[in-house]
Amino acid sequence: MDSSARELPLLLGRHKDQAETLLLIGVPDSSGIVHVRGWSADDWSAPPGARAERATLLLAWLETQVSAGRPMNQSLYAVRLWLRGEGPATG
């Protein structure tokens, strides 16, 4: 990943009834909030959904997804570092 990156690209694979999903996760701010943009394989051409949420809640949800068997293009370790503000582009 480029050291100047300000978003972590995260591709969640298809699992059971859940479509493949692309998330671009921003760098957590000083209060632990991240901005997330997302697209679904159900309609890749649609505008992204955008939201802001607590990094800790997003991490908990992603850990649940991985535990359920949903594949990701990033290691869970790298995602944890990013969401804790310890990733390579967060400093």
GUMARVEX-289702 format. One record per residue: x, y, z of N, C-alpha, C, O, CB in turn; residue in three letters. Coordinates in steps of 0.02 Angstrom, whole numbers, plus 32768, in hexadecimal, padded with zeros to 4 digits. Atoms other than C-alpha are relative to their C-alpha. Glycine has a CB too. Example, Ala and Ser with C-alpha at 12.3 -4.5 7.8 and 13.67 -1.06 7.14 Angstrom:
2
+------+------+------+------+------+------+------+------+------+------+------+------+------+------+------+------+
!  n.x !  n.y !  n.z ! ca.x ! ca.y ! ca.z !  c.x !  c.y !  c.z !  o.x !  o.y !  o.z ! cb.x ! cb.y ! cb.z ! code !
+------+------+------+------+------+------+------+------+------+------+------+------+------+------+------+------+
! 802D ! 7FC5 ! 8000 ! 8267 ! 7F1F ! 8186 ! 802D ! 803C ! 8000 ! 8061 ! 803B ! 8021 ! 7FCE ! 8001 ! 803E !  ALA !
! 7FD6 ! 7FC5 ! 7FFD ! 82AC ! 7FCB ! 8165 ! 7FD9 ! 8037 ! 8025 ! 7FF2 ! 806E ! 802D ! 8014 ! 8017 ! 7FB9 !  SER !
+------+------+------+------+------+------+------+------+------+------+------+------+------+------+------+------+
***
This chain:
91
+------+------+------+------+------+------+------+------+------+------+------+------+------+------+------+------+
!  n.x !  n.y !  n.z ! ca.x ! ca.y ! ca.z !  c.x !  c.y !  c.z !  o.x !  o.y !  o.z ! cb.x ! cb.y ! cb.z ! code !
+------+------+------+------+------+------+------+------+------+------+------+------+------+------+------+------+
! 802A ! 7FC5 ! 8000 ! 8000 ! 8000 ! 8000 ! 802C ! 803E ! 8000 ! 805E ! 8040 ! 8024 ! 7FD0 ! 8000 ! 803D !  MET !
! 7FDB ! 7FC1 ! 8005 ! 803F ! 80AE ! 7FD4 ! 7FFE ! 8024 ! 8043 ! 7FCA ! 8028 ! 8063 ! 7FE3 ! 802D ! 7FC8 !  ASP !
! 7FFD ! 7FE1 ! 7FBE ! 807A ! 810B ! 806F ! 7FD9 ! 8041 ! 8003 ! 7FCC ! 805B ! 8039 ! 8048 ! 800E ! 8012 !  SER !
! 8027 ! 7FC3 ! 8000 ! 8017 ! 81A5 ! 8038 ! 7FB5 ! 7FF1 ! 7FFF ! 7F8D ! 8020 ! 7FFE ! 8013 ! 802B ! 7FC5 !  SER !
! 8046 ! 8013 ! 8003 ! 7F72 ! 8145 ! 8036 ! 7FDA ! 801B ! 803D ! 7FF3 ! 8018 ! 8075 ! 7FF8 ! 7FB3 ! 7FFC !  ALA !
! 8029 ! 7FE7 ! 7FC9 ! 7EE8 ! 8193 ! 809E ! 7FC1 ! 7FD6 ! 8009 ! 7F98 ! 7FE5 ! 8034 ! 7FEE ! 8049 ! 7FF3 !  ARG !
! 8037 ! 802F ! 7FF8 ! 7E6B ! 8106 ! 8086 ! 801B ! 7FBA ! 7FF7 ! 8047 ! 7FAC ! 7FCF ! 7FC7 ! 800F ! 7FCB !  GLU !
! 7FEE ! 8046 ! 8005 ! 7E7D ! 804D ! 80A0 ! 7FCB ! 7FDE ! 7FD4 ! 7F91 ! 7FDD ! 7FE7 ! 8005 ! 7FDE ! 8047 !  LEU !
! 8030 ! 8024 ! 8029 ! 7E2C ! 7FEA ! 8012 ! 7FF5 ! 7FBA ! 801C ! 8025 ! 7F95 ! 8027 ! 8017 ! 7FFC ! 7FB6 !  PRO !
! 8010 ! 8040 ! 7FE2 ! 7DD3 ! 7F53 ! 8059 ! 7FCA ! 7FDF ! 7FD7 ! 7F92 ! 7FF9 ! 7FD1 ! 7FEA ! 8008 ! 804A !  LEU !
! 8030 ! 8026 ! 8028 ! 7D7D ! 7ED2 ! 7FEC ! 7FE9 ! 7FC4 ! 802A ! 8010 ! 7F98 ! 803A ! 801E ! 7FE9 ! 7FBC !  LEU !
! 801E ! 8038 ! 7FDC ! 7D08 ! 7E5E ! 804A ! 7FE1 ! 7FD2 ! 7FCC ! 7FB7 ! 7FE7 ! 7FA4 ! 7FCB ! 8018 ! 8034 !  LEU !
! 8019 ! 802F ! 8031 ! 7CE3 ! 7DC2 ! 7FE6 ! 7FB8 ! 7FEC ! 800D ! 7F9C ! 7FF6 ! 8043 ! 802C ! 7FC3 ! 8000 !  GLY !
! 8044 ! 801A ! 7FFC ! 7C3A ! 7D77 ! 7FC4 ! 7FFF ! 7FC7 ! 8033 ! 802D ! 7F9F ! 8037 ! 7FE5 ! 7FE7 ! 7FBB !  ARG !
! 8008 ! 8036 ! 7FCF ! 7BFC ! 7D07 ! 8050 ! 7FB6 ! 7FF6 ! 800C ! 7F93 ! 8024 ! 8021 ! 8025 ! 8011 ! 8043 !  HIS !
! 8047 ! 8011 ! 7FF8 ! 7B54 ! 7CB0 ! 8058 ! 7FD5 ! 8032 ! 7FD9 ! 7FDB ! 8036 ! 7F9C ! 7FEB ! 7FFF ! 804A !  LYS !
! 802C ! 7FD1 ! 8023 ! 7AD3 ! 7D37 ! 802F ! 801C ! 8047 ! 7FFD ! 7FF9 ! 8075 ! 7FE8 ! 7FBB ! 8001 ! 8021 !  ASP !
! 7FE1 ! 7FBD ! 8000 ! 7B4C ! 7DCA ! 8042 ! 8028 ! 800A ! 7FC0 ! 8053 ! 7FE1 ! 7FAF ! 802D ! 8008 ! 803E !  GLN !
! 7FDD ! 7FF0 ! 803E ! 7B8A ! 7E1A ! 7FA1 ! 8048 ! 8016 ! 8010 ! 8056 ! 802F ! 8046 ! 7FDB ! 8036 ! 7FD8 !  ALA !
! 7FBC ! 7FE4 ! 7FFB ! 7C41 ! 7E43 ! 7F85 ! 7FF9 ! 804B ! 800B ! 7FCF ! 806C ! 7FEC ! 802A ! 7FF0 ! 7FC0 !  GLU !
! 8004 ! 7FB9 ! 7FEC ! 7C60 ! 7EF0 ! 7FCF ! 8045 ! 801F ! 8001 ! 8075 ! 8003 ! 801B ! 7FDE ! 8007 ! 8045 !  THR !
! 7FC3 ! 7FD9 ! 7FFE ! 7CE7 ! 7F72 ! 7FB5 ! 7FF6 ! 8039 ! 8030 ! 7FC7 ! 8060 ! 8029 ! 8014 ! 8019 ! 7FB9 !  LEU !
! 8001 ! 7FC8 ! 7FD0 ! 7D09 ! 7FE9 ! 8046 ! 8041 ! 8026 ! 7FF9 ! 8077 ! 8009 ! 7FF5 ! 7FF6 ! 7FE6 ! 8049 !  LEU !
! 7FC6 ! 7FD5 ! 7FFB ! 7D7F ! 807C ! 8044 ! 7FFB ! 8022 ! 8044 ! 7FCF ! 804A ! 8050 ! 8004 ! 8036 ! 7FC5 !  LEU !
! 8003 ! 7FEC ! 7FBB ! 7DA5 ! 80A0 ! 80FA ! 8034 ! 8037 ! 800D ! 8070 ! 802D ! 8003 ! 800D ! 7FC4 ! 8030 !  ILE !
! 7FD4 ! 7FC7 ! 7FF3 ! 7DED ! 814A ! 8129 ! 802A ! 7FF5 ! 803F ! 801F ! 7FC6 ! 8065 ! 7FD8 ! 8040 ! 8006 !  GLY !
! 7FD5 ! 8001 ! 7FC5 ! 7E70 ! 816B ! 81AD ! 7FD5 ! 8016 ! 803C ! 7FB1 ! 8048 ! 8037 ! 803F ! 802F ! 7FF7 !  VAL !
! 8026 ! 7FEA ! 7FC5 ! 7E23 ! 8174 ! 825C ! 8016 ! 8045 ! 8017 ! 8051 ! 8056 ! 8017 ! 8009 ! 7FCE ! 803A !  PRO !
! 7FEF ! 7FBE ! 7FE6 ! 7E18 ! 8224 ! 82A1 ! 8011 ! 7FFB ! 804A ! 8011 ! 7FC4 ! 8066 ! 7FC6 ! 8033 ! 7FF5 !  ASP !
! 7FE9 ! 8001 ! 7FBA ! 7E4E ! 8255 ! 8351 ! 7FCA ! 7FE7 ! 8030 ! 7FDB ! 7FD3 ! 8068 ! 8014 ! 8046 ! 8015 !  SER !
! 8035 ! 801B ! 7FD4 ! 7DA4 ! 8220 ! 8398 ! 7FED ! 7FB9 ! 7FED ! 7FBC ! 7F9E ! 8007 ! 7FC3 ! 802D ! 7FFC !  SER !
! 800C ! 8046 ! 8011 ! 7DAB ! 8174 ! 8346 ! 7FC9 ! 7FF5 ! 7FCD ! 7FAD ! 7FBE ! 7FC8 ! 7FEF ! 7FDA ! 803D !  GLY !
! 8034 ! 8006 ! 8033 ! 7D30 ! 8197 ! 82B9 ! 8022 ! 7FF6 ! 7FBC ! 8054 ! 8017 ! 7FAD ! 7FD3 ! 8040 ! 7FFF !  ILE !
! 7FE8 ! 800B ! 8044 ! 7D50 ! 8154 ! 820A ! 7FC8 ! 800E ! 7FCE ! 7F8D ! 8004 ! 7FDD ! 801B ! 7FB8 ! 7FF7 !  VAL !
! 8030 ! 7FF6 ! 8037 ! 7CFC ! 8184 ! 8167 ! 8008 ! 7FC5 ! 7FD1 ! 8040 ! 7FB2 ! 7FBE ! 800C ! 8045 ! 7FDB !  HIS !
! 8000 ! 803D ! 8029 ! 7CCB ! 80EF ! 80FD ! 7FD5 ! 800D ! 7FC2 ! 7F9D ! 8025 ! 7FC7 ! 7FE6 ! 7FC3 ! 8028 !  VAL !
! 8027 ! 8001 ! 803D ! 7C94 ! 80EA ! 8048 ! 7FFC ! 7FB7 ! 7FEA ! 802C ! 7F92 ! 7FF0 ! 8020 ! 802D ! 7FC7 !  ARG !
! 8008 ! 8045 ! 8012 ! 7C4D ! 8047 ! 8007 ! 7FD6 ! 7FF4 ! 7FC2 ! 7FA8 ! 801A ! 7FB3 ! 7FE2 ! 7FDB ! 8038 !  GLY !
! 8024 ! 8016 ! 803B ! 7C11 ! 7FF0 ! 7F6A ! 7FF1 ! 7FB6 ! 8008 ! 8015 ! 7F91 ! 8029 ! 8029 ! 800E ! 7FBF !  TRP !
! 8014 ! 8046 ! 7FFE ! 7BB8 ! 7F4A ! 7F54 ! 8002 ! 7FE3 ! 7FBA ! 7FF5 ! 8006 ! 7F89 ! 7FB9 ! 7FF9 ! 801F !  SER !
! 8000 ! 8023 ! 8040 ! 7BCA ! 7ECA ! 7EC9 ! 7FBA ! 7FFD ! 7FE3 ! 7FB1 ! 7FF0 ! 7FA8 ! 801C ! 7FBA ! 8007 !  ALA !
! 8045 ! 7FFE ! 801A ! 7B0D ! 7ED6 ! 7EBB ! 7FF9 ! 8037 ! 7FCC ! 7FCF ! 8031 ! 7F9F ! 7FCE ! 8009 ! 8039 !  ASP !
! 8002 ! 7FC9 ! 8030 ! 7B2C ! 7F7A ! 7E5C ! 8040 ! 802A ! 8008 ! 803F ! 805E ! 8028 ! 7FC1 ! 802C ! 800A !  ASP !
! 7FC0 ! 7FDD ! 7FFB ! 7BE2 ! 7FAF ! 7E4A ! 7FFD ! 8047 ! 7FE5 ! 8024 ! 8072 ! 7FFB ! 8035 ! 7FD9 ! 7FDB !  TRP !
! 8003 ! 7FBE ! 801F ! 7BAE ! 8046 ! 7DE2 ! 7FD9 ! 8033 ! 802A ! 7FD8 ! 806E ! 8019 ! 7FE1 ! 7FFB ! 7FBC !  SER !
! 8025 ! 7FD2 ! 7FD4 ! 7B42 ! 8092 ! 7E6D ! 8030 ! 802D ! 8024 ! 806A ! 801B ! 8030 ! 7FD4 ! 7FD8 ! 8032 !  ALA !
! 7FD5 ! 7FD5 ! 7FD7 ! 7B86 ! 8126 ! 7ECE ! 800F ! 7FDC ! 8042 ! 7FE6 ! 7FB5 ! 805A ! 7FDD ! 8046 ! 800D !  PRO !
! 7FEF ! 8022 ! 7FC1 ! 7BDF ! 80EE ! 7F6C ! 7FD3 ! 8016 ! 8039 ! 7FBD ! 8050 ! 803C ! 8049 ! 800D ! 8013 !  PRO !
! 801F ! 7FED ! 7FC1 ! 7B86 ! 80E9 ! 8011 ! 8037 ! 801E ! 802B ! 806F ! 8005 ! 802A ! 7FDE ! 7FC2 ! 8023 !  GLY !
! 7FCE ! 7FE0 ! 7FD6 ! 7BE0 ! 815B ! 808A ! 7FE6 ! 8006 ! 8047 ! 7FAB ! 8015 ! 8052 ! 8014 ! 8046 ! 7FE4 !  ALA !
! 8014 ! 7FFA ! 7FBA ! 7BDE ! 815B ! 8146 ! 803E ! 800E ! 802B ! 8077 ! 8004 ! 8015 ! 7FDD ! 7FBF ! 8018 !  ARG !
! 7FCC ! 7FF7 ! 7FCE ! 7C43 ! 818A ! 81DF ! 7FEE ! 7FD5 ! 803B ! 7FB4 ! 7FD4 ! 8050 ! 8009 ! 804C ! 8015 !  ALA !
! 800F ! 802A ! 7FC6 ! 7C52 ! 8111 ! 8270 ! 803F ! 7FF7 ! 802A ! 8077 ! 8007 ! 8015 ! 7FE5 ! 7FBC ! 7FEA !  GLU !
! 7FC8 ! 800D ! 7FD2 ! 7CBE ! 80E3 ! 8303 ! 802A ! 7FC7 ! 7FE4 ! 8011 ! 7F93 ! 7FCF ! 7FE6 ! 7FEF ! 8047 !  ARG !
! 7FD1 ! 8032 ! 8019 ! 7D58 ! 8083 ! 82CE ! 7FFA ! 7FBF ! 8027 ! 7FFF ! 7F89 ! 800A ! 8048 ! 801A ! 8004 !  ALA !
! 8006 ! 803D ! 7FD7 ! 7D40 ! 8009 ! 835F ! 7FC3 ! 7FD6 ! 7FEB ! 7FC6 ! 7F99 ! 7FEC ! 7FFC ! 8013 ! 804A !  THR !
! 803D ! 8025 ! 8015 ! 7C90 ! 7FDC ! 8324 ! 800A ! 7FE0 ! 7FBB ! 7FF4 ! 7FA8 ! 7FAF ! 7FC3 ! 802F ! 7FFF !  LEU !
! 7FF1 ! 801C ! 8042 ! 7CC9 ! 7FC5 ! 8270 ! 802E ! 7FC4 ! 8006 ! 8023 ! 7F91 ! 7FE5 ! 801F ! 8036 ! 7FD2 !  LEU !
! 7FD2 ! 8038 ! 7FF6 ! 7D58 ! 7F56 ! 82AA ! 7FDA ! 7FC4 ! 801C ! 7FE5 ! 7F8C ! 8004 ! 8039 ! 8014 ! 802F !  LEU !
! 8027 ! 8038 ! 7FE3 ! 7CE1 ! 7EEC ! 8313 ! 7FD5 ! 7FDF ! 7FCA ! 7FD1 ! 7FA2 ! 7FC8 ! 7FD3 ! 8019 ! 803B !  ALA !
! 8029 ! 801B ! 8035 ! 7C6D ! 7ED8 ! 827D ! 802A ! 7FD8 ! 7FCE ! 8017 ! 7FA1 ! 7FB9 ! 7FDA ! 8038 ! 7FDB !  TRP !
! 7FD4 ! 8023 ! 802F ! 7CFD ! 7EA8 ! 8209 ! 801A ! 7FBF ! 801E ! 801F ! 7F8D ! 7FFB ! 803A ! 802D ! 7FEC !  LEU !
! 7FEA ! 803E ! 7FE0 ! 7D3E ! 7E29 ! 8287 ! 7FC9 ! 7FCC ! 7FFF ! 7FD6 ! 7F90 ! 7FF6 ! 8016 ! 800E ! 8049 !  GLU !
! 803A ! 802E ! 8003 ! 7C8F ! 7DDC ! 828C ! 7FF9 ! 7FE4 ! 7FBA ! 7FEC ! 7FA8 ! 7FB1 ! 7FC0 ! 8024 ! 8014 !  THR !
! 8004 ! 8016 ! 8046 ! 7C8D ! 7DD4 ! 81CD ! 8034 ! 7FCB ! 7FF1 ! 8026 ! 7F97 ! 7FD2 ! 8008 ! 803C ! 7FD0 !  GLN !
! 7FCA ! 8030 ! 800C ! 7D35 ! 7D7B ! 81C8 ! 7FF3 ! 7FBF ! 8027 ! 7FFE ! 7F89 ! 800C ! 8044 ! 801E ! 8015 !  VAL !
! 800F ! 803B ! 7FD8 ! 7D02 ! 7D04 ! 8254 ! 7FCA ! 7FD5 ! 7FE0 ! 7FCA ! 7F98 ! 7FE7 ! 7FEB ! 8014 ! 8047 !  SER !
! 8036 ! 8024 ! 8021 ! 7C68 ! 7CD6 ! 81EF ! 8018 ! 7FE0 ! 7FBE ! 7FF2 ! 7FBC ! 7F9E ! 7FC6 ! 802F ! 7FF2 !  ALA !
! 7FE5 ! 801E ! 803C ! 7CD9 ! 7CA6 ! 815D ! 8004 ! 802D ! 7FC3 ! 8013 ! 8016 ! 7F8C ! 7FD9 ! 7FC5 ! 7FEF !  GLY !
! 7FFE ! 7FD2 ! 8039 ! 7CD1 ! 7D41 ! 80F1 ! 8049 ! 8014 ! 7FF2 ! 806B ! 802C ! 801F ! 7FD5 ! 803F ! 800E !  ARG !
! 7FBA ! 7FEE ! 800F ! 7D78 ! 7D5C ! 8097 ! 800A ! 804B ! 7FF7 ! 7FDC ! 806F ! 7FE4 ! 8016 ! 7FDB ! 7FC1 !  PRO !
! 7FED ! 7FB9 ! 800A ! 7DD2 ! 7E04 ! 8091 ! 8042 ! 8002 ! 7FDA ! 806A ! 7FD3 ! 7FDF ! 8005 ! 8026 ! 8044 !  MET !
! 7FC1 ! 7FF8 ! 8024 ! 7E5E ! 7E44 ! 8021 ! 8038 ! 801A ! 802C ! 8072 ! 8019 ! 8018 ! 7FF5 ! 802E ! 7FC5 !  ASN !
! 7FCE ! 7FE8 ! 7FD0 ! 7EB8 ! 7E8E ! 80B8 ! 8001 ! 7FD0 ! 803B ! 7FCF ! 7FB0 ! 804A ! 7FF0 ! 804A ! 8018 !  GLN !
! 7FFE ! 802A ! 7FC4 ! 7EF4 ! 7E2E ! 814F ! 7FDA ! 8024 ! 8038 ! 7FD8 ! 8062 ! 803B ! 804A ! 7FF1 ! 8016 !  SER !
! 8023 ! 7FE2 ! 7FC8 ! 7E8D ! 7E4A ! 81EB ! 8031 ! 8027 ! 802C ! 801E ! 805A ! 8049 ! 7FDD ! 7FC9 ! 802A !  LEU !
! 7FCD ! 7FDB ! 7FDA ! 7F2F ! 7E80 ! 8240 ! 800A ! 8046 ! 7FE3 ! 800C ! 8077 ! 8008 ! 8042 ! 7FD9 ! 7FFF !  TYR !
! 7FF7 ! 7FBF ! 8021 ! 7F49 ! 7F0C ! 81C0 ! 7FC4 ! 802D ! 800C ! 7FCC ! 806A ! 8016 ! 800D ! 7FF7 ! 7FB5 !  ALA !
! 803D ! 7FD9 ! 7FF4 ! 7E94 ! 7F44 ! 81D5 ! 7FFF ! 8019 ! 8048 ! 7FEC ! 8052 ! 8055 ! 7FC1 ! 7FD6 ! 7FF0 !  VAL !
! 7FFD ! 7FEA ! 7FBA ! 7EA8 ! 7F48 ! 8292 ! 802F ! 803B ! 800A ! 801E ! 806C ! 802A ! 8015 ! 7FC5 ! 802E !  ARG !
! 7FD0 ! 7FCA ! 7FFB ! 7F43 ! 7FB3 ! 8284 ! 7FE4 ! 8041 ! 7FE3 ! 7FEA ! 8076 ! 8001 ! 8042 ! 7FEE ! 7FDD !  LEU !
! 801C ! 7FC5 ! 8020 ! 7EED ! 802A ! 820C ! 7FCA ! 8021 ! 802B ! 7FCC ! 805D ! 8036 ! 7FE2 ! 7FED ! 7FBB !  TRP !
! 8038 ! 7FE4 ! 7FD9 ! 7E51 ! 803E ! 8277 ! 8015 ! 8017 ! 8045 ! 7FF1 ! 803D ! 8066 ! 7FCA ! 7FCB ! 8006 !  LEU !
! 7FE5 ! 7FE6 ! 7FC0 ! 7EBB ! 8059 ! 8313 ! 802D ! 803C ! 7FF5 ! 8049 ! 8057 ! 8025 ! 8027 ! 7FC9 ! 8024 !  ARG !
! 7FD5 ! 7FC7 ! 800F ! 7F1B ! 80E3 ! 82BA ! 804A ! 7FEF ! 8001 ! 8073 ! 801C ! 800A ! 7FF3 ! 8037 ! 8031 !  GLY !
! 7FBA ! 8016 ! 7FFE ! 7FBB ! 807C ! 82B5 ! 8019 ! 7FE7 ! 7FBD ! 8051 ! 7FCF ! 7FB9 ! 8007 ! 7FCA ! 8034 !  GLU !
! 7FEE ! 8019 ! 8042 ! 7FBD ! 804F ! 81FC ! 8035 ! 802B ! 7FDF ! 8045 ! 8061 ! 7FF8 ! 7FC4 ! 7FFD ! 7FD3 !  GLY !
! 7FC8 ! 7FDE ! 8020 ! 8046 ! 8084 ! 8183 ! 7FF0 ! 8047 ! 7FE7 ! 801D ! 8070 ! 7FE2 ! 8018 ! 7FD7 ! 7FC7 !  PRO !
! 8011 ! 7FBE ! 801A ! 7FE7 ! 811C ! 8141 ! 7FDC ! 802C ! 8033 ! 7FC3 ! 8062 ! 8023 ! 7FD5 ! 7FFA ! 7FC2 !  ALA !
! 8027 ! 7FDB ! 7FCE ! 7F98 ! 8155 ! 81E4 ! 802B ! 802D ! 802B ! 8010 ! 8055 ! 8052 ! 7FDB ! 7FD0 ! 802B !  THR !
! 7FD5 ! 7FDA ! 7FD4 ! 802F ! 81A3 ! 8236 ! 8011 ! 8045 ! 7FE8 ! 8035 ! 8069 ! 800A ! 803E ! 7FDD ! 8009 !  GLY !
+------+------+------+------+------+------+------+------+------+------+------+------+------+------+------+------+
***
